[in-house]
Amino acid sequence: MKSKTGGNGLTLTLTNETVGVGGGGCGSSSSPSPPPSPHRHSGGPRCRRRVRPAKDLAESRRLVAGIMARRSLRYFFLLPLVYISGLLMCVGPFSGLIGHTPLPGSRYRSHEIFHNLWHDIEADNSSASELASVWKYKRKLREQKPCPNLTALHREHFVSPGLNGFLIVEANGGLNQQRSAICNAVAVAGLLNAILVIPQFEFHNVWKDPSEFGDIYDEDHFISALDGYVKVVKELPEALMERHNYNMTNITNIRVQAWAPVSYYLGVVSPILQKEGVIRIAPFANRLAMSVPPHIQFLRCLTNYKALRFSSSISALGKKLVYQMIEKSSRTDGKYIAVHLRFEEDMVAFSCCVYDGGKAEKLEMDSVREKGWRGKFKRKDRIILPDLNRVDGKCPLTPLEVGMMLRGMGFDNNTSIYLASGKIYHAERYLAPLIKMFPNLYTKESLATSDELAPFMGYSSQLAALDYTVCLSSEVFVTTQGGNFPHFLMGHRRFLYDGHAKTIIPDKRKLVVLLDDVSISWRAFKDQMEDMLGESDRKGIMVPRVRKINRKTSVYTYPLPECRCLQQSLANQIDHNLVILDNYNGTKA
């Protein structure tokens, strides 16, 4: 008997009975094995051939026909896939050779449209959207069960935390993937009744950030906020370290499958923890299912919205940046727009999308891809279709496209915009049209002095934490490419702003078609953008009916109703990021 861990994290048991021996082929086949051949009788030179009855012949024919039917069925399902693949090949790189008209939206022509419409854009400040009244929809709460008293919840589920041993996790990824791992680690520690050691951060060649937990988050606040629910310590006891020769790699490491259910942790991980007294789980990202008991889900909420507070250095500069944005937005009552722009060189290269740089852009992007991903994009089985990527809304929006969208939605050139981004690809050329449309454009680099930013330079997660703080306090947040950053931010904004994300999510499939139409008028474009703004407003209060296993529908993106009770318990407390807004309003009065 052999044990094997399946793809869903469950332990599967295989026996010899699951595999057919001789004649059966696959053990999973339901077809009966052919009967054994009859024994031959040796008894002289006779060579009689046994005539098979017609009934046996009919059964044989039916058996062969069944096998052929099953094979035909496989081809039946395979043929549509081959057909679709052929269409993709034709629409893509060979479309020009065979004379096909390019798909609407498949070419980057936004710069041409901007040139055609610029005079109309420049003259149009009459129908400006008021930032104070952009969001029309209000979340209607259904009748909910009354929230349990947190003291009662504590007594029922968290009486003696940490009795079963110590849990060590290694969080990987960027700022918000690490944040997800931390929240899940607290939940797993609560589930296993384990003591959590402050999570370690794995160094990654993409982010190249050696930051530790205490460089980004306030460790003491983290420990105290979880006290009574999950016990957290900064390091293992001396006796355990000595037992493992002061080497973390000597500690039993359990490789858990992604989205492992509660039953796996209780049935497989918990016995090992109780036996060893300490375990490691590395790597640890998305290693816990979204569906967990309510008191464990509460731990995720508590960690994300109360226990995880940025370190004093990040919080101090983040608040200063927010205050400066408010000051520079005096014409709009201190309200501003924050845009998460993903138009960095590596993002453009990874997307395999084509813009307006011609051959020079192609050579440059090929070089970046080869340097960063070492032949990944040159494999024979990899088909790159830039046109279809754009039509499918997978291309990063350029600064120009973001500017046209926002002006089309009615935001005038007096609107202050904070740009949350890394180093923009060919910034001087691509940012010029956006600055032309929105002169009041700011970044952390333009708001803070070089001395203030110096301690954070070279630490991508700490710089992202500064952007996160400014975006969280904006009246309007604009996401342009997806990822962990916007999904966590939208969830945090829903938690703070009565269930509304207050986020513009562009319909990029629709946008690229509009920006490929050289005959479109400014009025027609504005009508479409206003509809898109209204759709973002409507979706901002929605909660998915089905929580799929991905970040787009997780409790971190849609914290309500699961985090509703924590939200109510913190209703009288002022979030550290919003104190500045109150202070600003007080000075105006």
Secondary structure per residue as TSV (DSSP state, phi and psi in degrees):
chain	resnum	aa	ss	phi	psi
A	1	M	-	360.0	133.1
A	2	K	E	-123.0	146.2
A	3	S	E	-107.3	143.2
A	4	K	E	-146.0	139.3
A	5	T	E	-88.6	123.8
A	6	G	-	-81.5	173.9
A	7	G	T	-63.5	-20.3
A	8	N	T	-96.2	11.1
A	9	G	S	86.4	-0.7
A	10	L	-	-89.0	148.8
A	11	T	E	-87.0	121.4
A	12	L	E	-105.1	146.1
A	13	T	E	-113.8	124.4
A	14	L	E	-110.4	133.5
A	15	T	-	-121.7	170.1
A	16	N	G	-62.5	-18.2
A	17	E	G	-73.1	-17.2
A	18	T	G	-82.4	-11.6
A	19	V	S	-116.0	124.9
A	20	G	-	-68.7	135.9
A	21	V	-	-109.1	112.7
A	22	G	S	75.0	115.1
A	23	G	S	79.7	-20.2
A	24	G	-	-87.6	-23.8
A	25	G	-	74.5	-91.0
A	26	C	S	-107.5	137.5
A	27	G	T	-66.0	-20.9
A	28	S	T	-84.0	-6.6
A	29	S	-	-70.9	137.9
A	30	S	-	-93.6	-3.2
A	31	S	S	-73.4	136.2
A	32	P	-	-70.6	148.2
A	33	S	-	-72.6	148.2
A	34	P	-	-65.7	147.4
A	35	P	-	-67.6	152.0
A	36	P	-	-64.8	149.9
A	37	S	-	-67.6	145.3
A	38	P	-	-69.4	151.2
A	39	H	-	-67.8	141.8
A	40	R	-	-87.5	140.6
A	41	H	-	-101.5	124.5
A	42	S	-	-93.7	119.0
A	43	G	-	-162.1	53.5
A	44	G	S	109.4	-174.1
A	45	P	S	-81.8	5.0
A	46	R	-	-63.5	140.6
A	47	C	-	-131.8	69.6
A	48	R	-	-87.0	134.6
A	49	R	-	-100.2	125.5
A	50	R	-	-75.8	126.9
A	51	V	-	-84.1	121.9
A	52	R	-	-77.3	134.9
A	53	P	-	-60.0	155.9
A	54	A	H	-62.1	-31.5
A	55	K	H	-63.1	-43.2
A	56	D	H	-64.7	-39.8
A	57	L	H	-62.4	-40.2
A	58	A	H	-63.5	-41.7
A	59	E	H	-64.3	-38.8
A	60	S	H	-63.0	-43.5
A	61	R	H	-63.1	-41.0
A	62	R	H	-63.2	-38.5
A	63	L	H	-63.3	-46.2
A	64	V	H	-63.3	-42.2
A	65	A	H	-62.0	-38.3
A	66	G	H	-64.3	-42.9
A	67	I	H	-61.8	-45.2
A	68	M	H	-63.5	-36.4
A	69	A	H	-65.3	-40.8
A	70	R	H	-65.0	-39.9
A	71	R	H	-65.0	-40.7
A	72	S	H	-62.1	-37.3
A	73	L	H	-64.1	-37.8
A	74	R	H	-62.8	-44.3
A	75	Y	H	-65.0	-31.8
A	76	F	H	-60.6	-41.3
A	77	F	H	-78.3	-25.1
A	78	L	H	-77.7	-35.8
A	79	L	H	-59.0	-44.5
A	80	P	H	-59.4	-36.0
A	81	L	H	-64.9	-41.8
A	82	V	H	-63.3	-39.7
A	83	Y	H	-63.5	-46.6
A	84	I	H	-63.4	-40.6
A	85	S	H	-60.5	-40.5
A	86	G	H	-62.8	-40.6
A	87	L	H	-61.1	-44.1
A	88	L	H	-61.1	-40.9
A	89	M	H	-63.0	-39.5
A	90	C	H	-71.4	-42.5
A	91	V	H	-66.9	-29.9
A	92	G	T	-79.1	-119.9
A	93	P	T	-67.0	-18.7
A	94	F	T	-97.6	0.0
A	95	S	T	-62.7	-35.9
A	96	G	T	-67.5	-32.7
A	97	L	T	-71.4	-33.9
A	98	I	T	-101.4	9.0
A	99	G	T	81.4	18.8
A	100	H	-	-75.9	143.6
A	101	T	-	-73.6	132.8
A	102	P	-	-58.9	145.2
A	103	L	-	-62.8	142.0
A	104	P	T	-57.4	127.1
A	105	G	T	90.9	-1.5
A	106	S	-	-82.8	-12.1
A	107	R	S	-113.5	146.3
A	108	Y	-	-83.1	107.4
A	109	R	-	-129.5	16.4
A	110	S	H	-59.6	-36.0
A	111	H	H	-65.0	-33.6
A	112	E	H	-69.0	-43.5
A	113	I	H	-62.5	-42.5
A	114	F	H	-60.4	-43.7
A	115	H	H	-61.6	-41.4
A	116	N	H	-67.4	-34.8
A	117	L	H	-102.4	-0.6
A	118	W	H	-56.5	-42.7
A	119	H	H	-62.2	-37.8
A	120	D	H	-68.9	-39.9
A	121	I	H	-64.0	-45.5
A	122	E	H	-62.7	-36.0
A	123	A	H	-82.6	-11.9
A	124	D	-	-97.9	94.9
A	125	N	-	-128.8	13.2
A	126	S	T	-80.1	-33.5
A	127	S	T	-109.3	51.2
A	128	A	-	-68.2	139.5
A	129	S	-	-79.7	130.7
A	130	E	-	-80.6	122.9
A	131	L	G	-59.5	-32.1
A	132	A	G	-69.6	-19.6
A	133	S	G	-127.8	26.6
A	134	V	-	-66.0	-42.2
A	135	W	-	-93.1	113.7
A	136	K	-	-94.9	-33.8
A	137	Y	-	-77.7	142.0
A	138	K	-	-118.9	141.6
A	139	R	-	-75.7	123.6
A	140	K	-	-94.7	114.0
A	141	L	-	-81.2	129.3
A	142	R	-	-74.1	165.3
A	143	E	-	-64.7	122.1
A	144	Q	-	-110.1	156.0
A	145	K	-	-65.6	143.6
A	146	P	-	-61.6	142.7
A	147	C	-	-70.5	136.9
A	148	P	-	-70.6	151.4
A	149	N	-	-63.3	131.0
A	150	L	H	-61.9	-29.5
A	151	T	H	-66.5	-40.5
A	152	A	H	-67.2	-39.3
A	153	L	H	-61.3	-41.9
A	154	H	H	-63.5	-44.7
A	155	R	H	-65.9	-32.7
A	156	E	H	-77.3	-37.8
A	157	H	H	-118.0	-21.0
A	158	F	-	-128.1	50.5
A	159	V	S	-70.4	-51.2
A	160	S	S	-129.2	76.5
A	161	P	T	-67.3	142.3
A	162	G	T	89.5	22.8
A	163	L	-	-78.3	-20.4
A	164	N	S	-95.8	-5.7
A	165	G	-	133.4	-168.3
A	166	F	E	-110.0	141.2
A	167	L	E	-116.2	127.1
A	168	I	E	-118.0	130.6
A	169	V	E	-127.2	153.6
A	170	E	E	-118.1	110.3
A	171	A	E	-85.8	135.1
A	172	N	-	-118.8	170.9
A	173	G	S	96.5	-167.1
A	174	G	S	-86.1	-167.0
A	175	L	H	-51.8	-51.3
A	176	N	H	-87.4	-20.1
A	177	Q	H	-71.0	-36.9
A	178	Q	H	-65.3	-38.6
A	179	R	H	-61.3	-42.3
A	180	S	H	-60.9	-43.4
A	181	A	H	-63.8	-38.3
A	182	I	H	-64.4	-46.5
A	183	C	H	-61.3	-42.2
A	184	N	H	-67.5	-34.3
A	185	A	H	-64.6	-41.5
A	186	V	H	-63.2	-42.1
A	187	A	H	-62.5	-43.3
A	188	V	H	-65.8	-40.4
A	189	A	H	-60.9	-40.7
A	190	G	H	-65.6	-38.8
A	191	L	H	-65.5	-40.2
A	192	L	H	-91.2	-2.1
A	193	N	T	53.5	51.5
A	194	A	-	-113.1	161.0
A	195	I	E	-89.7	125.9
A	196	L	E	-91.3	127.5
A	197	V	E	-84.5	137.3
A	198	I	-	-42.9	123.0
A	199	P	-	-57.8	143.4
A	200	Q	E	-93.5	149.1
A	201	F	E	-106.1	129.3
A	202	E	-	-81.2	132.0
A	203	F	-	-74.5	132.3
A	204	H	-	-124.5	140.3
A	205	N	T	-67.1	-21.2
A	206	V	T	-77.0	-51.6
A	207	W	T	-82.6	-29.8
A	208	K	-	51.5	44.9
A	209	D	-	-117.4	114.3
A	210	P	-	-86.1	13.2
A	211	S	-	-57.7	143.4
A	212	E	-	-103.3	172.6
A	213	F	H	-51.5	-48.7
A	214	G	H	-68.9	-16.3
A	215	D	H	-75.6	-25.3
A	216	I	H	-106.8	-39.2
A	217	Y	B	-119.3	158.2
A	218	D	-	-80.7	104.6
A	219	E	H	-62.7	-46.4
A	220	D	H	-63.4	-41.0
A	221	H	H	-64.5	-39.9
A	222	F	H	-59.1	-46.1
A	223	I	H	-66.5	-44.6
A	224	S	H	-71.3	-35.2
A	225	A	H	-66.5	-28.9
A	226	L	T	-95.4	-3.1
A	227	D	T	-59.5	131.1
A	228	G	T	95.9	-18.0
A	229	Y	T	-109.0	-55.5
A	230	V	S	-136.5	128.1
A	231	K	-	-79.5	130.9
A	232	V	E	-123.7	135.8
A	233	V	E	-126.7	157.6
A	234	K	S	-80.9	-25.4
A	235	E	S	-156.7	163.6
A	236	L	-	-69.5	151.2
A	237	P	-	-59.6	152.5
A	238	E	H	-56.3	-41.1
A	239	A	H	-61.4	-41.4
A	240	L	H	-69.7	-39.0
A	241	M	H	-63.2	-41.6
A	242	E	H	-65.1	-38.9
A	243	R	H	-62.9	-27.8
A	244	H	T	-107.0	23.5
A	245	N	T	56.5	33.2
A	246	Y	T	55.3	32.9
A	247	N	-	-130.3	113.1
A	248	M	G	-60.2	-30.2
A	249	T	G	-70.5	-13.0
A	250	N	G	-80.6	-12.5
A	251	I	S	-78.5	138.9
A	252	T	-	-54.2	122.0
A	253	N	B	-106.2	127.3
A	254	I	-	-106.6	121.2
A	255	R	-	-90.7	104.5
A	256	V	-	-93.1	137.5
A	257	Q	-	-68.8	154.7
A	258	A	T	-60.8	144.0
A	259	W	T	56.2	38.0
A	260	A	-	-63.8	137.0
A	261	P	-	-77.1	167.7
A	262	V	H	-57.8	-39.4
A	263	S	H	-59.8	-33.0
A	264	Y	H	-67.8	-45.1
A	265	Y	I	-63.6	-41.5
A	266	L	I	-74.9	-33.9
A	267	G	I	-88.7	-30.7
A	268	V	I	-111.5	-50.1
A	269	V	I	-75.4	-43.4
A	270	S	H	-58.2	-45.7
A	271	P	H	-60.1	-36.6
A	272	I	H	-67.2	-41.6
A	273	L	H	-60.4	-46.5
A	274	Q	H	-65.7	-31.7
A	275	K	H	-76.1	-44.2
A	276	E	H	-86.5	-29.4
A	277	G	S	86.1	-17.3
A	278	V	E	-158.1	138.2
A	279	I	E	-138.1	158.3
A	280	R	E	-114.5	146.6
A	281	I	E	-126.9	109.4
A	282	A	-	-146.4	131.6
A	283	P	S	-75.1	167.1
A	284	F	-	-134.4	86.2
A	285	A	S	-141.2	126.6
A	286	N	S	55.3	42.5
A	287	R	-	-100.1	11.9
A	288	L	S	-135.5	134.5
A	289	A	-	-61.6	153.8
A	290	M	S	-71.1	-30.7
A	291	S	-	-85.4	105.7
A	292	V	-	-137.6	164.8
A	293	P	-	-58.6	151.2
A	294	P	H	-53.8	-39.7
A	295	H	H	-70.7	-24.8
A	296	I	H	-78.9	-37.7
A	297	Q	H	-62.9	-35.1
A	298	F	H	-59.9	-36.0
A	299	L	H	-64.8	-37.1
A	300	R	H	-61.2	-45.0
A	301	C	H	-62.9	-47.3
A	302	L	H	-59.8	-40.6
A	303	T	I	-68.1	-49.0
A	304	N	I	-67.8	-40.2
A	305	Y	I	-106.8	-3.9
A	306	K	I	-131.9	-47.9
A	307	A	I	-75.4	-35.1
A	308	L	-	-85.7	98.5
A	309	R	-	-119.9	135.3
A	310	F	B	-61.5	153.6
A	311	S	-	-59.6	161.8
A	312	S	H	-60.0	-37.4
A	313	S	H	-68.4	-41.6
A	314	I	H	-68.9	-44.0
A	315	S	H	-61.8	-41.2
A	316	A	H	-64.1	-48.5
A	317	L	H	-71.8	-35.8
A	318	G	H	-59.9	-43.5
A	319	K	H	-64.7	-37.6
A	320	K	H	-65.4	-39.1
A	321	L	H	-64.9	-42.4
A	322	V	H	-61.0	-44.9
A	323	Y	H	-60.8	-41.5
A	324	Q	H	-66.3	-37.9
A	325	M	H	-64.1	-39.4
A	326	I	H	-64.3	-43.6
A	327	E	H	-61.5	-39.7
A	328	K	T	-80.6	-3.7
A	329	S	T	-111.1	33.4
A	330	S	G	-62.5	-30.0
A	331	R	G	-70.1	-17.4
A	332	T	G	-120.0	35.8
A	333	D	T	57.0	36.3
A	334	G	T	77.5	8.8
A	335	K	-	-99.0	143.3
A	336	Y	-	-144.2	167.8
A	337	I	E	-104.5	137.7
A	338	A	E	-114.9	130.5
A	339	V	E	-117.0	123.4
A	340	H	E	-91.1	100.2
A	341	L	-	-100.1	122.6
A	342	R	-	-107.9	67.3
A	343	F	-	-122.5	40.4
A	344	E	B	-79.2	162.6
A	345	E	H	-57.2	-45.9
A	346	D	H	-68.2	-32.5
A	347	M	H	-69.2	-42.4
A	348	V	H	-63.1	-42.8
A	349	A	H	-64.7	-45.4
A	350	F	H	-65.0	-32.9
A	351	S	H	-70.1	-22.0
A	352	C	T	61.4	27.1
A	353	C	-	-92.1	155.9
A	354	V	-	-112.5	132.2
A	355	Y	-	-114.3	-139.3
A	356	D	S	-110.0	27.7
A	357	G	-	-93.9	-4.6
A	358	G	H	65.9	-149.0
A	359	K	H	-63.0	-36.8
A	360	A	H	-61.7	-40.7
A	361	E	H	-64.5	-42.2
A	362	K	H	-62.0	-47.5
A	363	L	H	-61.5	-40.9
A	364	E	H	-66.0	-45.0
A	365	M	H	-68.6	-36.9
A	366	D	H	-60.5	-40.9
A	367	S	H	-65.4	-43.4
A	368	V	H	-64.3	-42.6
A	369	R	H	-63.7	-42.2
A	370	E	H	-67.3	-39.1
A	371	K	H	-69.6	-39.9
A	372	G	H	-86.3	-30.7
A	373	W	H	-126.2	3.1
A	374	R	T	47.3	66.6
A	375	G	T	83.6	-1.1
A	376	K	G	-58.9	-35.6
A	377	F	G	-90.5	2.3
A	378	K	G	-108.9	2.5
A	379	R	-	-62.7	146.8
A	380	K	T	-64.0	-28.7
A	381	D	T	-87.1	3.1
A	382	R	-	-104.5	117.8
A	383	I	-	-105.1	120.0
A	384	I	-	-100.4	120.6
A	385	L	-	-125.3	83.1
A	386	P	H	-56.8	-39.2
A	387	D	H	-61.2	-45.8
A	388	L	H	-71.1	-33.4
A	389	N	H	-57.0	-43.6
A	390	R	H	-68.7	-44.9
A	391	V	H	-61.7	-33.8
A	392	D	T	-84.3	5.1
A	393	G	T	75.3	24.1
A	394	K	-	-98.0	-1.4
A	395	C	S	-88.9	137.1
A	396	P	-	-60.1	136.8
A	397	L	-	-70.0	140.0
A	398	T	-	-80.1	160.9
A	399	P	H	-55.3	-37.5
A	400	L	H	-60.6	-45.8
A	401	E	H	-65.0	-38.5
A	402	V	H	-63.2	-43.6
A	403	G	H	-62.8	-45.0
A	404	M	H	-63.7	-40.2
A	405	M	H	-60.8	-47.7
A	406	L	H	-68.4	-38.8
A	407	R	H	-66.5	-36.3
A	408	G	H	-65.2	-30.2
A	409	M	T	-77.2	-8.2
A	410	G	T	107.6	5.3
A	411	F	-	-83.3	123.2
A	412	D	-	-87.1	-178.4
A	413	N	T	-78.7	3.3
A	414	N	T	-89.8	-8.0
A	415	T	-	-70.3	133.5
A	416	S	-	-87.1	135.2
A	417	I	E	-126.9	131.5
A	418	Y	E	-101.9	127.1
A	419	L	E	-102.2	111.4
A	420	A	E	-95.2	111.1
A	421	S	-	-166.3	163.2
A	422	G	S	-83.9	-156.5
A	423	K	S	-73.1	117.9
A	424	I	B	-69.8	138.9
A	425	Y	T	-64.6	123.9
A	426	H	T	44.2	58.4
A	427	A	H	-55.1	-43.2
A	428	E	H	-60.0	-40.5
A	429	R	H	-78.3	-45.2
A	430	Y	H	-81.3	-24.2
A	431	L	H	-83.2	-19.7
A	432	A	H	-54.7	-47.8
A	433	P	H	-64.7	-35.7
A	434	L	H	-65.5	-42.7
A	435	I	H	-65.6	-33.4
A	436	K	H	-63.4	-38.5
A	437	M	H	-82.3	-33.6
A	438	F	-	-133.1	86.8
A	439	P	S	-61.9	-26.9
A	440	N	-	-89.0	66.2
A	441	L	E	-109.8	129.6
A	442	Y	E	-132.7	154.5
A	443	T	-	-134.0	170.5
A	444	K	H	-61.7	-32.0
A	445	E	H	-68.9	-31.8
A	446	S	H	-85.4	-22.3
A	447	L	H	-90.4	-35.0
A	448	A	S	-100.0	154.3
A	449	T	-	-78.0	163.0
A	450	S	H	-63.2	-33.0
A	451	D	H	-68.5	-37.1
A	452	E	H	-68.4	-35.0
A	453	L	H	-85.1	-19.0
A	454	A	G	-51.3	-45.1
A	455	P	G	-63.8	-17.5
A	456	F	G	-102.2	-11.7
A	457	M	T	-65.8	135.8
A	458	G	T	88.9	-0.7
A	459	Y	-	-120.8	91.2
A	460	S	H	-60.8	-37.1
A	461	S	H	-69.4	-36.4
A	462	Q	H	-70.0	-38.1
A	463	L	H	-65.9	-38.5
A	464	A	H	-65.0	-33.3
A	465	A	H	-66.1	-34.9
A	466	L	H	-64.7	-45.4
A	467	D	H	-61.6	-41.4
A	468	Y	H	-57.4	-44.1
A	469	T	H	-63.4	-43.6
A	470	V	H	-70.3	-39.9
A	471	C	H	-66.4	-36.2
A	472	L	H	-61.7	-34.3
A	473	S	T	-92.0	1.8
A	474	S	-	-75.9	156.1
A	475	E	S	-75.9	-33.8
A	476	V	E	-130.4	130.3
A	477	F	E	-114.0	135.9
A	478	V	E	-118.3	121.2
A	479	T	E	-103.1	141.8
A	480	T	S	-121.8	-14.3
A	481	Q	S	-146.1	2.1
A	482	G	-	78.5	-172.7
A	483	G	S	113.2	176.2
A	484	N	H	-66.9	-37.0
A	485	F	H	-56.7	-57.2
A	486	P	H	-66.1	-33.5
A	487	H	H	-68.4	-41.6
A	488	F	H	-67.4	-39.5
A	489	L	H	-66.1	-42.1
A	490	M	H	-61.8	-40.2
A	491	G	H	-64.6	-42.0
A	492	H	H	-64.5	-39.3
A	493	R	H	-67.8	-38.2
A	494	R	H	-61.6	-39.4
A	495	F	H	-64.3	-38.3
A	496	L	H	-84.4	-33.6
A	497	Y	T	-109.8	49.5
A	498	D	T	54.0	39.4
A	499	G	T	87.3	1.1
A	500	H	-	-104.7	128.3
A	501	A	-	-73.6	-21.5
A	502	K	-	47.7	50.4
A	503	T	E	-131.3	135.5
A	504	I	E	-92.0	119.9
A	505	I	-	-113.8	101.4
A	506	P	-	-62.6	141.5
A	507	D	-	-85.8	91.3
A	508	K	H	-70.7	-28.0
A	509	R	H	-63.2	-39.1
A	510	K	H	-75.2	-39.5
A	511	L	H	-64.2	-41.9
A	512	V	H	-67.2	-30.6
A	513	V	H	-68.8	-42.8
A	514	L	H	-63.4	-38.6
A	515	L	T	-84.4	9.5
A	516	D	T	-109.1	-2.0
A	517	D	-	-98.1	100.4
A	518	V	T	-69.4	-14.2
A	519	S	T	-97.2	1.2
A	520	I	-	-67.3	142.1
A	521	S	-	-92.0	160.1
A	522	W	H	-63.6	-37.9
A	523	R	H	-63.2	-44.2
A	524	A	H	-65.5	-40.2
A	525	F	H	-65.0	-42.1
A	526	K	H	-62.0	-41.4
A	527	D	H	-58.1	-42.7
A	528	Q	H	-67.4	-39.1
A	529	M	H	-69.5	-36.5
A	530	E	H	-65.6	-37.7
A	531	D	H	-63.7	-39.7
A	532	M	H	-65.8	-38.1
A	533	L	H	-64.4	-43.3
A	534	G	H	-62.2	-36.4
A	535	E	H	-68.1	-38.8
A	536	S	H	-64.8	-36.6
A	537	D	H	-63.2	-45.0
A	538	R	H	-66.0	-43.7
A	539	K	H	-72.5	-19.4
A	540	G	T	-63.4	-23.7
A	541	I	T	-104.8	-1.2
A	542	M	-	-78.2	152.0
A	543	V	-	-125.3	126.7
A	544	P	-	-62.5	138.4
A	545	R	S	-71.3	-35.0
A	546	V	S	-114.7	123.7
A	547	R	-	-88.5	100.5
A	548	K	-	-76.9	165.2
A	549	I	S	-84.8	71.5
A	550	N	S	-159.5	170.2
A	551	R	G	-68.2	-23.0
A	552	K	G	-67.1	-25.2
A	553	T	G	-123.1	20.0
A	554	S	S	-77.4	171.5
A	555	V	T	-68.1	-17.7
A	556	Y	T	-79.1	-25.0
A	557	T	T	-94.5	-35.0
A	558	Y	-	-123.8	82.3
A	559	P	-	-73.4	-16.2
A	560	L	T	-104.6	140.5
A	561	P	T	-89.8	-5.3
A	562	E	T	-57.9	-38.1
A	563	C	T	-96.2	13.5
A	564	R	H	-60.6	-41.0
A	565	C	H	-67.9	-38.2
A	566	L	H	-66.6	-39.7
A	567	Q	H	-58.7	-42.6
A	568	Q	H	-68.8	-37.0
A	569	S	H	-69.2	-24.1
A	570	L	T	-99.9	7.3
A	571	A	T	-60.1	-32.1
A	572	N	T	-89.5	-2.3
A	573	Q	S	-99.4	142.0
A	574	I	-	-93.1	126.0
A	575	D	-	-62.9	142.1
A	576	H	T	-61.7	-23.0
A	577	N	T	-82.9	-16.0
A	578	L	T	-101.6	-5.3
A	579	V	H	-59.0	-37.7
A	580	I	H	-62.6	-38.7
A	581	L	H	-62.2	-43.1
A	582	D	H	-64.9	-41.8
A	583	N	H	-62.2	-39.2
A	584	Y	H	-65.8	-45.6
A	585	N	H	-63.2	-34.1
A	586	G	H	-67.4	-39.7
A	587	T	H	-70.1	-31.4
A	588	K	H	-67.3	-38.8
A	589	A	-	-68.4	360.0
